[in-house]
Amino acid sequence: MTAIPKPSSKRKNDDRPKLDEFTQQEIAERLQEAKQTDKPLILLVYKQGAVQGTVEKLDGDKQLIHIRQGYNDTVKVPFRDILKVEDPAY
């Protein structure tokens, strides 16, 4: 009797838009600057839409960005899901 392998739980078709290295670097720099200055941002996040708030923490180990939206409301966004970073003034 031959064992049948289980299907992988990972999705093989990742329909997330691919960002080039320059765009990823620009996003990382803007997030670091916003964290240092406590400046609010609007993040365009894959499958979540717009997330607005201030950068509370950049977690390099887990590749998560902690965005504070209110007094006790924090959203954790995976870095690879961030498509665009904007200033709320524009």
mmCIF file as gemmi writes it, N, C-alpha and C atoms, coordinates in Angstrom:
data_model
loop_
_atom_site.group_PDB
_atom_site.id
_atom_site.type_symbol
_atom_site.label_atom_id
_atom_site.label_alt_id
_atom_site.label_comp_id
_atom_site.label_asym_id
_atom_site.label_entity_id
_atom_site.label_seq_id
_atom_site.pdbx_PDB_ins_code
_atom_site.Cartn_x
_atom_site.Cartn_y
_atom_site.Cartn_z
_atom_site.occupancy
_atom_site.B_iso_or_equiv
_atom_site.pdbx_formal_charge
_atom_site.auth_seq_id
_atom_site.auth_asym_id
_atom_site.pdbx_PDB_model_num
ATOM 1 N N . MET Axp A 1 ? 0.84 -1.165 0 1 0 ? 1 A 1
ATOM 2 C CA . MET Axp A 1 ? 0 0 0 1 0 ? 1 A 1
ATOM 3 C C . MET Axp A 1 ? 0.897 1.244 0 1 0 ? 1 A 1
ATOM 4 N N . THR Axp A 2 ? 0.593 2.201 -0.838 1 0 ? 2 A 1
ATOM 5 C CA . THR Axp A 2 ? 1.389 3.414 -0.974 1 0 ? 2 A 1
ATOM 6 C C . THR Axp A 2 ? 0.703 4.556 -0.242 1 0 ? 2 A 1
ATOM 7 N N . ALA Axp A 3 ? 1.513 5.31 0.505 1 0 ? 3 A 1
ATOM 8 C CA . ALA Axp A 3 ? 0.97 6.469 1.225 1 0 ? 3 A 1
ATOM 9 C C . ALA Axp A 3 ? 0.739 7.625 0.263 1 0 ? 3 A 1
ATOM 10 N N . ILE Axp A 4 ? -0.359 8.306 0.447 1 0 ? 4 A 1
ATOM 11 C CA . ILE Axp A 4 ? -0.69 9.458 -0.387 1 0 ? 4 A 1
ATOM 12 C C . ILE Axp A 4 ? -0.345 10.717 0.404 1 0 ? 4 A 1
ATOM 13 N N . PRO Axp A 5 ? 0.496 11.596 -0.16 1 0 ? 5 A 1
ATOM 14 C CA . PRO Axp A 5 ? 0.87 12.811 0.572 1 0 ? 5 A 1
ATOM 15 C C . PRO Axp A 5 ? -0.316 13.751 0.722 1 0 ? 5 A 1
ATOM 16 N N . LYS Axp A 6 ? -0.351 14.42 1.873 1 0 ? 6 A 1
ATOM 17 C CA . LYS Axp A 6 ? -1.399 15.398 2.116 1 0 ? 6 A 1
ATOM 18 C C . LYS Axp A 6 ? -1.116 16.659 1.311 1 0 ? 6 A 1
ATOM 19 N N . PRO Axp A 7 ? -2.159 17.327 0.867 1 0 ? 7 A 1
ATOM 20 C CA . PRO Axp A 7 ? -1.936 18.58 0.13 1 0 ? 7 A 1
ATOM 21 C C . PRO Axp A 7 ? -1.354 19.642 1.075 1 0 ? 7 A 1
ATOM 22 N N . SER Axp A 8 ? -0.517 20.471 0.527 1 0 ? 8 A 1
ATOM 23 C CA . SER Axp A 8 ? 0.108 21.533 1.311 1 0 ? 8 A 1
ATOM 24 C C . SER Axp A 8 ? -0.944 22.528 1.763 1 0 ? 8 A 1
ATOM 25 N N . SER Axp A 9 ? -0.801 23.019 2.989 1 0 ? 9 A 1
ATOM 26 C CA . SER Axp A 9 ? -1.743 24.01 3.501 1 0 ? 9 A 1
ATOM 27 C C . SER Axp A 9 ? -1.432 25.401 2.96 1 0 ? 9 A 1
ATOM 28 N N . LYS Axp A 10 ? -0.225 25.584 2.399 1 0 ? 10 A 1
ATOM 29 C CA . LYS Axp A 10 ? 0.125 26.878 1.82 1 0 ? 10 A 1
ATOM 30 C C . LYS Axp A 10 ? -0.544 27.031 0.462 1 0 ? 10 A 1
ATOM 31 N N . ARG Axp A 11 ? -0.97 28.259 0.207 1 0 ? 11 A 1
ATOM 32 C CA . ARG Axp A 11 ? -1.551 28.541 -1.103 1 0 ? 11 A 1
ATOM 33 C C . ARG Axp A 11 ? -0.438 28.644 -2.127 1 0 ? 11 A 1
ATOM 34 N N . LYS Axp A 12 ? -0.602 27.989 -3.221 1 0 ? 12 A 1
ATOM 35 C CA . LYS Axp A 12 ? 0.411 28.058 -4.266 1 0 ? 12 A 1
ATOM 36 C C . LYS Axp A 12 ? 0.22 29.295 -5.125 1 0 ? 12 A 1
ATOM 37 N N . ASN Axp A 13 ? -0.995 29.767 -5.231 1 0 ? 13 A 1
ATOM 38 C CA . ASN Axp A 13 ? -1.28 30.952 -6.031 1 0 ? 13 A 1
ATOM 39 C C . ASN Axp A 13 ? -1.417 32.147 -5.096 1 0 ? 13 A 1
ATOM 40 N N . ASP Axp A 14 ? -0.364 32.927 -5.002 1 0 ? 14 A 1
ATOM 41 C CA . ASP Axp A 14 ? -0.406 34.131 -4.181 1 0 ? 14 A 1
ATOM 42 C C . ASP Axp A 14 ? -0.71 35.293 -5.113 1 0 ? 14 A 1
ATOM 43 N N . ASP Axp A 15 ? -1.939 35.799 -5.053 1 0 ? 15 A 1
ATOM 44 C CA . ASP Axp A 15 ? -2.334 36.862 -5.969 1 0 ? 15 A 1
ATOM 45 C C . ASP Axp A 15 ? -1.979 38.25 -5.442 1 0 ? 15 A 1
ATOM 46 N N . ARG Axp A 16 ? -1.154 38.311 -4.404 1 0 ? 16 A 1
ATOM 47 C CA . ARG Axp A 16 ? -0.681 39.576 -3.847 1 0 ? 16 A 1
ATOM 48 C C . ARG Axp A 16 ? 0.213 40.256 -4.878 1 0 ? 16 A 1
ATOM 49 N N . PRO Axp A 17 ? 0.027 41.554 -5.11 1 0 ? 17 A 1
ATOM 50 C CA . PRO Axp A 17 ? 0.893 42.254 -6.069 1 0 ? 17 A 1
ATOM 51 C C . PRO Axp A 17 ? 2.356 42.227 -5.605 1 0 ? 17 A 1
ATOM 52 N N . LYS Axp A 18 ? 3.257 42.007 -6.53 1 0 ? 18 A 1
ATOM 53 C CA . LYS Axp A 18 ? 4.686 41.972 -6.225 1 0 ? 18 A 1
ATOM 54 C C . LYS Axp A 18 ? 5.246 43.39 -6.294 1 0 ? 18 A 1
ATOM 55 N N . LEU Axp A 19 ? 5.943 43.8 -5.243 1 0 ? 19 A 1
ATOM 56 C CA . LEU Axp A 19 ? 6.572 45.112 -5.216 1 0 ? 19 A 1
ATOM 57 C C . LEU Axp A 19 ? 8.062 44.951 -5.491 1 0 ? 19 A 1
ATOM 58 N N . ASP Axp A 20 ? 8.62 45.887 -6.228 1 0 ? 20 A 1
ATOM 59 C CA . ASP Axp A 20 ? 10.053 45.815 -6.496 1 0 ? 20 A 1
ATOM 60 C C . ASP Axp A 20 ? 10.84 46.242 -5.249 1 0 ? 20 A 1
ATOM 61 N N . GLU Axp A 21 ? 12.142 45.993 -5.281 1 0 ? 21 A 1
ATOM 62 C CA . GLU Axp A 21 ? 12.989 46.286 -4.118 1 0 ? 21 A 1
ATOM 63 C C . GLU Axp A 21 ? 12.981 47.759 -3.752 1 0 ? 21 A 1
ATOM 64 N N . PHE Axp A 22 ? 12.983 48.627 -4.751 1 0 ? 22 A 1
ATOM 65 C CA . PHE Axp A 22 ? 12.997 50.069 -4.499 1 0 ? 22 A 1
ATOM 66 C C . PHE Axp A 22 ? 11.741 50.498 -3.731 1 0 ? 22 A 1
ATOM 67 N N . THR Axp A 23 ? 10.592 49.997 -4.146 1 0 ? 23 A 1
ATOM 68 C CA . THR Axp A 23 ? 9.328 50.337 -3.482 1 0 ? 23 A 1
ATOM 69 C C . THR Axp A 23 ? 9.309 49.806 -2.052 1 0 ? 23 A 1
ATOM 70 N N . GLN Axp A 24 ? 9.781 48.577 -1.836 1 0 ? 24 A 1
ATOM 71 C CA . GLN Axp A 24 ? 9.839 48.02 -0.484 1 0 ? 24 A 1
ATOM 72 C C . GLN Axp A 24 ? 10.759 48.841 0.413 1 0 ? 24 A 1
ATOM 73 N N . GLN Axp A 25 ? 11.897 49.272 -0.126 1 0 ? 25 A 1
ATOM 74 C CA . GLN Axp A 25 ? 12.841 50.086 0.643 1 0 ? 25 A 1
ATOM 75 C C . GLN Axp A 25 ? 12.222 51.431 1.003 1 0 ? 25 A 1
ATOM 76 N N . GLU Axp A 26 ? 11.51 52.026 0.049 1 0 ? 26 A 1
ATOM 77 C CA . GLU Axp A 26 ? 10.861 53.314 0.293 1 0 ? 26 A 1
ATOM 78 C C . GLU Axp A 26 ? 9.796 53.188 1.39 1 0 ? 26 A 1
ATOM 79 N N . ILE Axp A 27 ? 9.019 52.114 1.349 1 0 ? 27 A 1
ATOM 80 C CA . ILE Axp A 27 ? 8 51.875 2.376 1 0 ? 27 A 1
ATOM 81 C C . ILE Axp A 27 ? 8.662 51.725 3.748 1 0 ? 27 A 1
ATOM 82 N N . ALA Axp A 28 ? 9.733 50.945 3.821 1 0 ? 28 A 1
ATOM 83 C CA . ALA Axp A 28 ? 10.44 50.734 5.091 1 0 ? 28 A 1
ATOM 84 C C . ALA Axp A 28 ? 10.988 52.045 5.649 1 0 ? 28 A 1
ATOM 85 N N . GLU Axp A 29 ? 11.556 52.879 4.792 1 0 ? 29 A 1
ATOM 86 C CA . GLU Axp A 29 ? 12.098 54.162 5.247 1 0 ? 29 A 1
ATOM 87 C C . GLU Axp A 29 ? 11.004 55.086 5.759 1 0 ? 29 A 1
ATOM 88 N N . ARG Axp A 30 ? 9.88 55.119 5.063 1 0 ? 30 A 1
ATOM 89 C CA . ARG Axp A 30 ? 8.771 55.982 5.506 1 0 ? 30 A 1
ATOM 90 C C . ARG Axp A 30 ? 8.185 55.505 6.834 1 0 ? 30 A 1
ATOM 91 N N . LEU Axp A 31 ? 8.129 54.182 7.03 1 0 ? 31 A 1
ATOM 92 C CA . LEU Axp A 31 ? 7.63 53.644 8.297 1 0 ? 31 A 1
ATOM 93 C C . LEU Axp A 31 ? 8.581 53.984 9.445 1 0 ? 31 A 1
ATOM 94 N N . GLN Axp A 32 ? 9.891 53.865 9.202 1 0 ? 32 A 1
ATOM 95 C CA . GLN Axp A 32 ? 10.862 54.191 10.247 1 0 ? 32 A 1
ATOM 96 C C . GLN Axp A 32 ? 10.815 55.674 10.596 1 0 ? 32 A 1
ATOM 97 N N . GLU Axp A 33 ? 10.709 56.523 9.578 1 0 ? 33 A 1
ATOM 98 C CA . GLU Axp A 33 ? 10.623 57.962 9.819 1 0 ? 33 A 1
ATOM 99 C C . GLU Axp A 33 ? 9.364 58.307 10.613 1 0 ? 33 A 1
ATOM 100 N N . ALA Axp A 34 ? 8.247 57.675 10.247 1 0 ? 34 A 1
ATOM 101 C CA . ALA Axp A 34 ? 6.982 57.938 10.944 1 0 ? 34 A 1
ATOM 102 C C . ALA Axp A 34 ? 7.05 57.474 12.396 1 0 ? 34 A 1
ATOM 103 N N . LYS Axp A 35 ? 7.751 56.372 12.655 1 0 ? 35 A 1
ATOM 104 C CA . LYS Axp A 35 ? 7.893 55.897 14.034 1 0 ? 35 A 1
ATOM 105 C C . LYS Axp A 35 ? 8.712 56.874 14.858 1 0 ? 35 A 1
ATOM 106 N N . GLN Axp A 36 ? 9.804 57.386 14.287 1 0 ? 36 A 1
ATOM 107 C CA . GLN Axp A 36 ? 10.68 58.304 15.01 1 0 ? 36 A 1
ATOM 108 C C . GLN Axp A 36 ? 9.993 59.631 15.302 1 0 ? 36 A 1
ATOM 109 N N . THR Axp A 37 ? 9.184 60.112 14.376 1 0 ? 37 A 1
ATOM 110 C CA . THR Axp A 37 ? 8.541 61.417 14.541 1 0 ? 37 A 1
ATOM 111 C C . THR Axp A 37 ? 7.119 61.322 15.09 1 0 ? 37 A 1
ATOM 112 N N . ASP Axp A 38 ? 6.616 60.095 15.281 1 0 ? 38 A 1
ATOM 113 C CA . ASP Axp A 38 ? 5.248 59.866 15.761 1 0 ? 38 A 1
ATOM 114 C C . ASP Axp A 38 ? 4.218 60.524 14.836 1 0 ? 38 A 1
ATOM 115 N N . LYS Axp A 39 ? 4.491 60.449 13.544 1 0 ? 39 A 1
ATOM 116 C CA . LYS Axp A 39 ? 3.661 61.064 12.52 1 0 ? 39 A 1
ATOM 117 C C . LYS Axp A 39 ? 2.608 60.064 12.023 1 0 ? 39 A 1
ATOM 118 N N . PRO Axp A 40 ? 1.353 60.476 11.905 1 0 ? 40 A 1
ATOM 119 C CA . PRO Axp A 40 ? 0.316 59.557 11.414 1 0 ? 40 A 1
ATOM 120 C C . PRO Axp A 40 ? 0.498 59.257 9.925 1 0 ? 40 A 1
ATOM 121 N N . LEU Axp A 41 ? 0.082 58.058 9.535 1 0 ? 41 A 1
ATOM 122 C CA . LEU Axp A 41 ? 0.176 57.602 8.152 1 0 ? 41 A 1
ATOM 123 C C . LEU Axp A 41 ? -1.1 56.893 7.745 1 0 ? 41 A 1
ATOM 124 N N . ILE Axp A 42 ? -1.262 56.757 6.442 1 0 ? 42 A 1
ATOM 125 C CA . ILE Axp A 42 ? -2.311 55.897 5.89 1 0 ? 42 A 1
ATOM 126 C C . ILE Axp A 42 ? -1.595 54.796 5.117 1 0 ? 42 A 1
ATOM 127 N N . LEU Axp A 43 ? -1.86 53.548 5.494 1 0 ? 43 A 1
ATOM 128 C CA . LEU Axp A 43 ? -1.264 52.408 4.816 1 0 ? 43 A 1
ATOM 129 C C . LEU Axp A 43 ? -2.324 51.752 3.942 1 0 ? 43 A 1
ATOM 130 N N . LEU Axp A 44 ? -1.981 51.477 2.702 1 0 ? 44 A 1
ATOM 131 C CA . LEU Axp A 44 ? -2.855 50.699 1.839 1 0 ? 44 A 1
ATOM 132 C C . LEU Axp A 44 ? -2.403 49.255 1.979 1 0 ? 44 A 1
ATOM 133 N N . VAL Axp A 45 ? -3.259 48.421 2.58 1 0 ? 45 A 1
ATOM 134 C CA . VAL Axp A 45 ? -2.901 47.058 2.939 1 0 ? 45 A 1
ATOM 135 C C . VAL Axp A 45 ? -3.688 46.074 2.085 1 0 ? 45 A 1
ATOM 136 N N . TYR Axp A 46 ? -2.983 45.063 1.601 1 0 ? 46 A 1
ATOM 137 C CA . TYR Axp A 46 ? -3.581 44.019 0.771 1 0 ? 46 A 1
ATOM 138 C C . TYR Axp A 46 ? -4.731 43.34 1.515 1 0 ? 46 A 1
ATOM 139 N N . LYS Axp A 47 ? -5.892 43.28 0.891 1 0 ? 47 A 1
ATOM 140 C CA . LYS Axp A 47 ? -7.118 42.65 1.39 1 0 ? 47 A 1
ATOM 141 C C . LYS Axp A 47 ? -7.697 43.287 2.654 1 0 ? 47 A 1
ATOM 142 N N . GLN Axp A 48 ? -7.123 44.401 3.138 1 0 ? 48 A 1
ATOM 143 C CA . GLN Axp A 48 ? -7.69 45.094 4.297 1 0 ? 48 A 1
ATOM 144 C C . GLN Axp A 48 ? -8.127 46.498 3.933 1 0 ? 48 A 1
ATOM 145 N N . GLY Axp A 49 ? -7.549 47.053 2.89 1 0 ? 49 A 1
ATOM 146 C CA . GLY Axp A 49 ? -7.864 48.419 2.512 1 0 ? 49 A 1
ATOM 147 C C . GLY Axp A 49 ? -6.962 49.389 3.253 1 0 ? 49 A 1
ATOM 148 N N . ALA Axp A 50 ? -7.489 50.565 3.54 1 0 ? 50 A 1
ATOM 149 C CA . ALA Axp A 50 ? -6.699 51.61 4.179 1 0 ? 50 A 1
ATOM 150 C C . ALA Axp A 50 ? -6.702 51.442 5.697 1 0 ? 50 A 1
ATOM 151 N N . VAL Axp A 51 ? -5.512 51.588 6.284 1 0 ? 51 A 1
ATOM 152 C CA . VAL Axp A 51 ? -5.346 51.561 7.735 1 0 ? 51 A 1
ATOM 153 C C . VAL Axp A 51 ? -4.647 52.864 8.111 1 0 ? 51 A 1
ATOM 154 N N . GLN Axp A 52 ? -5.287 53.659 8.975 1 0 ? 52 A 1
ATOM 155 C CA . GLN Axp A 52 ? -4.715 54.945 9.359 1 0 ? 52 A 1
ATOM 156 C C . GLN Axp A 52 ? -4.342 54.925 10.827 1 0 ? 52 A 1
ATOM 157 N N . GLY Axp A 53 ? -3.188 55.496 11.154 1 0 ? 53 A 1
ATOM 158 C CA . GLY Axp A 53 ? -2.752 55.589 12.534 1 0 ? 53 A 1
ATOM 159 C C . GLY Axp A 53 ? -1.277 55.933 12.606 1 0 ? 53 A 1
ATOM 160 N N . THR Axp A 54 ? -0.71 55.776 13.793 1 0 ? 54 A 1
ATOM 161 C CA . THR Axp A 54 ? 0.709 56.045 13.991 1 0 ? 54 A 1
ATOM 162 C C . THR Axp A 54 ? 1.44 54.722 14.23 1 0 ? 54 A 1
ATOM 163 N N . VAL Axp A 55 ? 2.694 54.681 13.809 1 0 ? 55 A 1
ATOM 164 C CA . VAL Axp A 55 ? 3.498 53.473 13.955 1 0 ? 55 A 1
ATOM 165 C C . VAL Axp A 55 ? 3.921 53.358 15.413 1 0 ? 55 A 1
ATOM 166 N N . GLU Axp A 56 ? 3.492 52.29 16.056 1 0 ? 56 A 1
ATOM 167 C CA . GLU Axp A 56 ? 3.814 52.05 17.458 1 0 ? 56 A 1
ATOM 168 C C . GLU Axp A 56 ? 5.072 51.191 17.594 1 0 ? 56 A 1
ATOM 169 N N . LYS Axp A 57 ? 5.2 50.185 16.722 1 0 ? 57 A 1
ATOM 170 C CA . LYS Axp A 57 ? 6.327 49.258 16.829 1 0 ? 57 A 1
ATOM 171 C C . LYS Axp A 57 ? 6.61 48.639 15.465 1 0 ? 57 A 1
ATOM 172 N N . LEU Axp A 58 ? 7.901 48.469 15.174 1 0 ? 58 A 1
ATOM 173 C CA . LEU Axp A 58 ? 8.34 47.749 13.98 1 0 ? 58 A 1
ATOM 174 C C . LEU Axp A 58 ? 8.946 46.445 14.469 1 0 ? 58 A 1
ATOM 175 N N . ASP Axp A 59 ? 8.248 45.341 14.289 1 0 ? 59 A 1
ATOM 176 C CA . ASP Axp A 59 ? 8.696 44.04 14.772 1 0 ? 59 A 1
ATOM 177 C C . ASP Axp A 59 ? 9.411 43.309 13.644 1 0 ? 59 A 1
ATOM 178 N N . GLY Axp A 60 ? 10.739 43.388 13.635 1 0 ? 60 A 1
ATOM 179 C CA . GLY Axp A 60 ? 11.529 42.777 12.582 1 0 ? 60 A 1
ATOM 180 C C . GLY Axp A 60 ? 11.523 41.262 12.616 1 0 ? 60 A 1
ATOM 181 N N . ASP Axp A 61 ? 11.408 40.682 13.804 1 0 ? 61 A 1
ATOM 182 C CA . ASP Axp A 61 ? 11.409 39.223 13.923 1 0 ? 61 A 1
ATOM 183 C C . ASP Axp A 61 ? 10.184 38.599 13.265 1 0 ? 61 A 1
ATOM 184 N N . LYS Axp A 62 ? 9.032 39.184 13.524 1 0 ? 62 A 1
ATOM 185 C CA . LYS Axp A 62 ? 7.779 38.642 12.983 1 0 ? 62 A 1
ATOM 186 C C . LYS Axp A 62 ? 7.331 39.361 11.717 1 0 ? 62 A 1
ATOM 187 N N . GLN Axp A 63 ? 8.1 40.375 11.279 1 0 ? 63 A 1
ATOM 188 C CA . GLN Axp A 63 ? 7.768 41.149 10.087 1 0 ? 63 A 1
ATOM 189 C C . GLN Axp A 63 ? 6.381 41.781 10.193 1 0 ? 63 A 1
ATOM 190 N N . LEU Axp A 64 ? 6.069 42.324 11.393 1 0 ? 64 A 1
ATOM 191 C CA . LEU Axp A 64 ? 4.79 42.988 11.626 1 0 ? 64 A 1
ATOM 192 C C . LEU Axp A 64 ? 5.004 44.457 11.966 1 0 ? 64 A 1
ATOM 193 N N . ILE Axp A 65 ? 4.073 45.287 11.537 1 0 ? 65 A 1
ATOM 194 C CA . ILE Axp A 65 ? 4.061 46.698 11.876 1 0 ? 65 A 1
ATOM 195 C C . ILE Axp A 65 ? 2.852 46.905 12.784 1 0 ? 65 A 1
ATOM 196 N N . HIS Axp A 66 ? 3.071 47.448 13.977 1 0 ? 66 A 1
ATOM 197 C CA . HIS Axp A 66 ? 1.994 47.722 14.922 1 0 ? 66 A 1
ATOM 198 C C . HIS Axp A 66 ? 1.536 49.166 14.699 1 0 ? 66 A 1
ATOM 199 N N . ILE Axp A 67 ? 0.283 49.348 14.32 1 0 ? 67 A 1
ATOM 200 C CA . ILE Axp A 67 ? -0.284 50.662 14.043 1 0 ? 67 A 1
ATOM 201 C C . ILE Axp A 67 ? -1.298 50.999 15.126 1 0 ? 67 A 1
ATOM 202 N N . ARG Axp A 68 ? -1.06 52.115 15.83 1 0 ? 68 A 1
ATOM 203 C CA . ARG Axp A 68 ? -1.985 52.564 16.878 1 0 ? 68 A 1
ATOM 204 C C . ARG Axp A 68 ? -3.045 53.447 16.221 1 0 ? 68 A 1
ATOM 205 N N . GLN Axp A 69 ? -4.308 53.027 16.331 1 0 ? 69 A 1
ATOM 206 C CA . GLN Axp A 69 ? -5.408 53.759 15.708 1 0 ? 69 A 1
ATOM 207 C C . GLN Axp A 69 ? -6.193 54.597 16.7 1 0 ? 69 A 1
ATOM 208 N N . GLY Axp A 70 ? -6.081 54.294 17.924 1 0 ? 70 A 1
ATOM 209 C CA . GLY Axp A 70 ? -6.813 55.029 18.942 1 0 ? 70 A 1
ATOM 210 C C . GLY Axp A 70 ? -6.105 54.861 20.264 1 0 ? 70 A 1
ATOM 211 N N . TYR Axp A 71 ? -6.793 55.145 21.33 1 0 ? 71 A 1
ATOM 212 C CA . TYR Axp A 71 ? -6.175 55.071 22.649 1 0 ? 71 A 1
ATOM 213 C C . TYR Axp A 71 ? -5.726 53.648 22.982 1 0 ? 71 A 1
ATOM 214 N N . ASN Axp A 72 ? -6.584 52.671 22.795 1 0 ? 72 A 1
ATOM 215 C CA . ASN Axp A 72 ? -6.245 51.278 23.098 1 0 ? 72 A 1
ATOM 216 C C . ASN Axp A 72 ? -6.386 50.354 21.899 1 0 ? 72 A 1
ATOM 217 N N . ASP Axp A 73 ? -6.44 50.901 20.703 1 0 ? 73 A 1
ATOM 218 C CA . ASP Axp A 73 ? -6.664 50.093 19.507 1 0 ? 73 A 1
ATOM 219 C C . ASP Axp A 73 ? -5.383 50.008 18.682 1 0 ? 73 A 1
ATOM 220 N N . THR Axp A 74 ? -4.828 48.806 18.582 1 0 ? 74 A 1
ATOM 221 C CA . THR Axp A 74 ? -3.615 48.575 17.798 1 0 ? 74 A 1
ATOM 222 C C . THR Axp A 74 ? -3.887 47.489 16.768 1 0 ? 74 A 1
ATOM 223 N N . VAL Axp A 75 ? -3.473 47.753 15.531 1 0 ? 75 A 1
ATOM 224 C CA . VAL Axp A 75 ? -3.619 46.799 14.436 1 0 ? 75 A 1
ATOM 225 C C . VAL Axp A 75 ? -2.229 46.321 14.051 1 0 ? 75 A 1
ATOM 226 N N . LYS Axp A 76 ? -2.074 45.007 13.874 1 0 ? 76 A 1
ATOM 227 C CA . LYS Axp A 76 ? -0.798 44.44 13.443 1 0 ? 76 A 1
ATOM 228 C C . LYS Axp A 76 ? -0.904 44.101 11.961 1 0 ? 76 A 1
ATOM 229 N N . VAL Axp A 77 ? -0.018 44.716 11.174 1 0 ? 77 A 1
ATOM 230 C CA . VAL Axp A 77 ? -0.046 44.556 9.727 1 0 ? 77 A 1
ATOM 231 C C . VAL Axp A 77 ? 1.247 43.877 9.27 1 0 ? 77 A 1
ATOM 232 N N . PRO Axp A 78 ? 1.161 42.775 8.531 1 0 ? 78 A 1
ATOM 233 C CA . PRO Axp A 78 ? 2.376 42.167 7.98 1 0 ? 78 A 1
ATOM 234 C C . PRO Axp A 78 ? 3.033 43.115 6.971 1 0 ? 78 A 1
ATOM 235 N N . PHE Axp A 79 ? 4.35 43.259 7.077 1 0 ? 79 A 1
ATOM 236 C CA . PHE Axp A 79 ? 5.062 44.179 6.197 1 0 ? 79 A 1
ATOM 237 C C . PHE Axp A 79 ? 4.836 43.833 4.725 1 0 ? 79 A 1
ATOM 238 N N . ARG Axp A 80 ? 4.806 42.561 4.405 1 0 ? 80 A 1
ATOM 239 C CA . ARG Axp A 80 ? 4.669 42.164 3.001 1 0 ? 80 A 1
ATOM 240 C C . ARG Axp A 80 ? 3.288 42.477 2.434 1 0 ? 80 A 1
ATOM 241 N N . ASP Axp A 81 ? 2.31 42.789 3.294 1 0 ? 81 A 1
ATOM 242 C CA . ASP Axp A 81 ? 0.972 43.147 2.83 1 0 ? 81 A 1
ATOM 243 C C . ASP Axp A 81 ? 0.802 44.643 2.576 1 0 ? 81 A 1
ATOM 244 N N . ILE Axp A 82 ? 1.795 45.454 2.932 1 0 ? 82 A 1
ATOM 245 C CA . ILE Axp A 82 ? 1.703 46.904 2.725 1 0 ? 82 A 1
ATOM 246 C C . ILE Axp A 82 ? 2.025 47.205 1.27 1 0 ? 82 A 1
ATOM 247 N N . LEU Axp A 83 ? 1.084 47.841 0.598 1 0 ? 83 A 1
ATOM 248 C CA . LEU Axp A 83 ? 1.249 48.161 -0.814 1 0 ? 83 A 1
ATOM 249 C C . LEU Axp A 83 ? 1.685 49.604 -1.035 1 0 ? 83 A 1
ATOM 250 N N . LYS Axp A 84 ? 1.266 50.503 -0.12 1 0 ? 84 A 1
ATOM 251 C CA . LYS Axp A 84 ? 1.553 51.917 -0.289 1 0 ? 84 A 1
ATOM 252 C C . LYS Axp A 84 ? 1.451 52.63 1.044 1 0 ? 84 A 1
ATOM 253 N N . VAL Axp A 85 ? 2.276 53.659 1.232 1 0 ? 85 A 1
ATOM 254 C CA . VAL Axp A 85 ? 2.249 54.478 2.443 1 0 ? 85 A 1
ATOM 255 C C . VAL Axp A 85 ? 1.986 55.915 2.018 1 0 ? 85 A 1
ATOM 256 N N . GLU Axp A 86 ? 0.988 56.562 2.643 1 0 ? 86 A 1
ATOM 257 C CA . GLU Axp A 86 ? 0.63 57.932 2.3 1 0 ? 86 A 1
ATOM 258 C C . GLU Axp A 86 ? 0.537 58.788 3.558 1 0 ? 86 A 1
ATOM 259 N N . ASP Axp A 87 ? 0.689 60.092 3.356 1 0 ? 87 A 1
ATOM 260 C CA . ASP Axp A 87 ? 0.457 61.042 4.435 1 0 ? 87 A 1
ATOM 261 C C . ASP Axp A 87 ? -1.032 61.382 4.455 1 0 ? 87 A 1
ATOM 262 N N . PRO Axp A 88 ? -1.633 61.475 5.64 1 0 ? 88 A 1
ATOM 263 C CA . PRO Axp A 88 ? -3.077 61.778 5.689 1 0 ? 88 A 1
ATOM 264 C C . PRO Axp A 88 ? -3.418 63.173 5.199 1 0 ? 88 A 1
ATOM 265 N N . ALA Axp A 89 ? -2.44 64.072 5.101 1 0 ? 89 A 1
ATOM 266 C CA . ALA Axp A 89 ? -2.706 65.438 4.664 1 0 ? 89 A 1
ATOM 267 C C . ALA Axp A 89 ? -3.001 65.523 3.171 1 0 ? 89 A 1
ATOM 268 N N . TYR Axp A 90 ? -2.633 64.48 2.396 1 0 ? 90 A 1
ATOM 269 C CA . TYR Axp A 90 ? -2.813 64.524 0.944 1 0 ? 90 A 1
ATOM 270 C C . TYR Axp A 90 ? -4.079 63.853 0.512 1 0 ? 90 A 1
